[in-house]
C-alpha cells in the first residue's frame, strides 16, 4: 500500500482530528511543525530556538521549553505557531527534561538538579498563567530515592512522578499540589525475578482517575488490570485513547495493538503490511479507537499512512 510521501523525518506526532496536528523533528535539526491539512499541510513554525521540550494543548496552542542554561526560555503560541511569546525562566536545574500542561494556563516543568547512581534530585516549576510566571513546587527529602521521570498532574492538586530502582519501580504521589509527596512501591508481576529491572514510563491520563502506566515489559492499567507487552522493549513508542485501546512499538518494525483482553491483542508487521522494503515506524498518533496516523521511513523516503480500523490496515 502506498502512503503519501512527506518531506519531514517526524519523530513525535500529535493529531487532533483528520486535518489538524503538531509534530517535531530532530534530524537534521530541531523543528516544530503544524498542519491544517493532514499529510500535505505540514509547515515549519519553529521559533528562534535550536532545541527544546515540546508539548501541544490543542490544535492552536503549544509550548516549547529550552532545556539548558541557568536562564531558560519558554515559548508559547496560541495561533498554530504564527507567533510565539517568549518568557525567561530562572532555574537551578542542570537541564529541563519534561513539560506537562493540563490546559492553556496550567502546567509544570521538571528539571534535574543532580544525579547520583540510581537517584536523582529534581526541580519542579509550576505555572497558572500560561508560562508567564513560575513558582517552585516543593520537592522534599521523601523524594530522594529512585531515578525520577517528569511530574504529571491530573489537576492543580493531584500529581504523580514515577521513579526507577533496580527491580523496584516507585511512584510518588501528591494530593496537595506538591506540599507533601507519598512514596509507593509498584508491583508489576506476581512472581518477581531477582534480575528484573522494571522501568516505569510517564503515565497517560484520560481524566482525574483513569490512566495507563507503561512499565518496561508491562502496562499497568487502572483497577489493577495488567497488559502483557513484548519483552524486547528498547525504544518504547506508546499511544492510547483509553484504557482499552493501546498501540505501541518497541523495535519500529512491529506495531502492537493491545487491549485489556490479551486474546484480542494483535501484531502488525509494518514492512509486510505496507509492502515496503526496510520500513521503520517513526511516529504514530490515534484520535479514536479506529482513526489513526503513522509516519514510516523506507530507504530514505518518509511516508504518511492513515488507518480507519484501529491499525489493522493502513493506506
N, C-alpha and C positions, 0 to 999 in steps of 0.2 A: 504494500500500500504506500502511496506517495503522499507525503505531507507537504506543507508549504515551506519553501526554503526561506530562512531569515538570516540577516547579516550579523547576529549577535550570539556570542557564546554565553547565554544566560545560565547563571548558576544558582539563582534564587528567584522564585516566581510566586506571585500572589495575584490571582484573578478574582474580581468581584462579581462579574457576570460574563456573558459571552463576548463582550467587547472591551471592557474596562479592567485595567490592572496595572501592576507595578512589577519591575524586575531589577535585579542588579547583575553587573558584570564585573569580574576581577581581572580578566585577561583580554587585551594586553594591559589594561589599567582599569582602576575602579570607575564604574559609571552607574548612574541611576537612570532607568528607562521607564517611560509611561506610555500606555496605549489607550486609545479610544476606539480602535478599530481591529481588535484582535491581533492576529499574526502579522497583518500588513500595516499596522498603525504605530509601531514602536518608534519612539523619539527619545533621543538622549537629552535629559533635563538636568544633568549634573550641575550643582553649583560650584563655586570656586573652592573646591576641596579635593584632595587627591585620594583620600580613603576615609572610611568611617563605618559605623554601625547604622544599618538602615532598618526602618520599620514603617509600615503604612497603616493608617487607621481606616481609611475608606478610599474610594477611587480618586478623591481630590486631595486628601490630607496625608502628609508623610513627614518623617523626621530623619535627619542624619546626625549622628554624634561623632565628632572626631575622637580618635582613640588614644592619642598620646600627648605628652607635654603637660606642664603644670597648668597652663591655661588651655582649656579645650572648648571647642565651639559646637553649638547645636544649631542646626539649620531646620527651619520649619516652612512648609508650603501648604497652602490651602487652595491652590489653583492648578494642581497637577504638575507643579514644577516650573510654571511660567516665571514665578518669582519666589525667592527664598528669603526669610527673615533670619538673621544671624544673631546669636546670643553667646556671650562668653561665660564659661563655667569654670569656677575655681575649685580644683580637686587635689587631694593629697595622694591619689592612687597613681601607680605606675602607668596604668592604661585602662580604659573602659573596655569591657568585653560583652556587655549585654544591655539592651534597651527594651523597655516594655511599656506600652501605653494601653489603657483601657477605654479611653475616649480622646477627644481632640485636646483636652486640657490636662488630664491626669496621667502621670507616667513616672517611671523610675529608671535610673541607670545604675549599673553595677560595675565597680572597678576593683582591681586588685592592688592592695597596698603592699603586701609582701607574700612570698611563698616559701615554705619550708617543708620539703618532703611531700607527704600526702595531706598537708594542711596549708591553707592559705587564708590570710587576713583580708577582708573585703571592705569596701566602702559602698554605701547605698545613698543615692541622692534622689529626692522626690520633687515633683512639680505639680502645681494645681492650676497653672495659668498658661499651659501650652508651651512650657520651656523657657519662659522669660525669667522666672525666678526659681531657685532651687534651694532646698533645705536638706540637711543631713539626717538620715534615718539612723536611729540608734542601733549599733551592732555591738552587743555586749560580749562578755567572756564566755557565755554559754555557746557561742558560735565559733569557738576556736578549732574544734575538731572537724577534720574532713576537708577535701578539696571541693570547694563550693561552686555551683553554677550560678547563673543570674537570678535575681529576685523576680518572682511572678506574683502579682496581686490580682485577686478577683473583685476587690473593692478597695476603698481607701484604708480599710481596717484589716482585711484578711489577705495575708500573703504567705508565700512559702518559698523555700530555697532547697534544692536537692544538693546532696554532697556525697563524695565517694571516699571510702576507705577500703583497703583490700579485703574483699569478701564481705563487706558490710556497708551497703548503701544507707544513707541517712537522709532524714527530712527535717528541716527546721520550719516551724510554723509560727505565725503571729496572728492575733485577733484584735490587736490594738494599734495597728499602724506601725509596728516595729518597736514599740516601747519595751516589749518583752518577747523573747523567742523561746520556743519549746522544742527540744530535740527528740526525734523518734527514730527507731530503727525500722527499716523496711524489710519484710520477709518476702523474698521473691521466688522461693522454691521450698517445697515441703521436705526436701532431702538435700540440705546444704552440702556442697563439696568443699574439701579443705583448700583446693586451689582455685575456687570460684572467685572471679573478680567482677563484681557487679557494679556497673557504672550508670547511674540514673541520668537521664537526659532532662531537658527542660520540658515541663508538662504543658499540655494544651487544655484549656478550659473552654466550655461552651456556655456556662453560666456560673453562679457563685458556688454551686455544689458539684456539678458534673464535669469530669475531665479524664484525660488519659495521661499516664506517665510511662514512657518507654524506658526500660532498664536493660541495656545491652541486649541480651537474648530473650528478654521478656517484655511484655507490655501489660502493666498492672492497671486494670480498669476500676472505676468506682464500684462500690458494693463488693469489693474483694474478688471480683471475677478476673481471670487471667487469660491471656492470649499467648500462645507459643509462637514465636517468630524465629527465623533462621539463626543458626549458631555462627555462621560465617560473617558476623557483624563487624564491618570495617568502617565504612563511612555511611552511617545511618541517615537516610533521607526519608522523612516521615510526614504524612499529611492525613488529615481526617476531617470529617464534617460532623460526626457524632460518635458515640461510643461503640456503635455497631458497624461503622463504615470507615475503614482504615486502609491506607496504601503505604507501602514502603519499599525501598530498595536498599540492599546492603553492598551490592557489587556493581551497580549501574547497568547490569545486564538483565537481571530478573526483576520483574515487578510483582510484589506480593500483595494480593488482595485479601485482607484479613478481616474476619468478623468475630463476634463473640462466640459463635458456634464453630469450633475448629473443623468440623466436617464440611463446612461451606468455604473454607479457605481455598484460594487458587493461586497458581504461579504462572505468570505470563513471561515467556522468553521473548524479550523485545526484538533481538535480531531475527528470530523466526517469524514472529507475529507481523513485523513490518517488512520482512524480506529485504533487510538492509545489511550489507556487509560491515562488520566491525561497529555495529550500532551500540551506542552507550548513552544512558539516560543522563541528562544534565540537570533537569528540574521537572517538577510537575506540580499542579495545583488543581484541586477539585472544588467546585462551587455547590455541589449537591451530591447525593448518593449515586447519581447517574452521569452528571455532566462534569467533565474534567479536561485538562490540557497537559500536554507533555512536550518537552523540548529534548530532542535526540540529536546526537552528533554521529556522523558516519563519514569516515575518510575526509576529514577537514571541512565537511559541509554540515550545516545545522538546520534541522527541520522542526516544524511545528505540527503537532498532531492533536486531534480532538476525539474524545470518546463520548458516546451517548448511552452507554450501558455499564457504567461503573468500572471501566478499564479493561474489559474483556476484548473489545475490538476498538482499534484506533484507525483514524482516517484523516 
